[in-house]
Amino acid sequence: MAKSNFVVSIDQDSCSACGVCTDERCPMDAIVEEADEYRVLREGCIGCGVCASTCPTEAIKLVPKPESEQDKPPADLLNLYLDRAASRGVEIKLD
């Protein structure tokens, strides 16, 4: 699963409640309609931005997650592979 350091935010004042974001765009079903407003289910949002890029009123924006929730990218490819191996329980020793 891809990770993003962003999450979607919907400006209710700008939202026209057209439903495009939830009906046609969000691949994770992370936007729901409640009481004539659209709300982001933060735990389901992967921060892909598909909804934001197609919002006709530009009411949807990608905003950075709090720093404590952000994943720091690896310094280089070697560290990417070492981190991935470690997350799978594989220890790689470099001489």
C-alpha positions, 0 to 999 in steps of 0.5 A: 500500500502506498503511503502519503504524508498528506490527507484530504480536507474539505472546505464546507463553505466552498463545497457544492455537495455535487458528490463527484468526490465520493461517487466517482473519485475516491478509490478508498470510499473515504469520503462520506455524506452526512447531514448534507455535508461531505466528510473525510474518514481520515483512517481510510484516506490514503492522501492520493489526491484524486478527489482534490484534482477533480473537485469542480469548486476546488473545495478539497485540498491535500494538507500535510499530516501532523509531523508525528504521523508522517513517514520520513522517506529513506535516505537512499535506495539501500536504506529503502531495501534495508528498511523493507527487509527489516519490516519483514523480519529479514536481517541483512548484514553488510560487510 
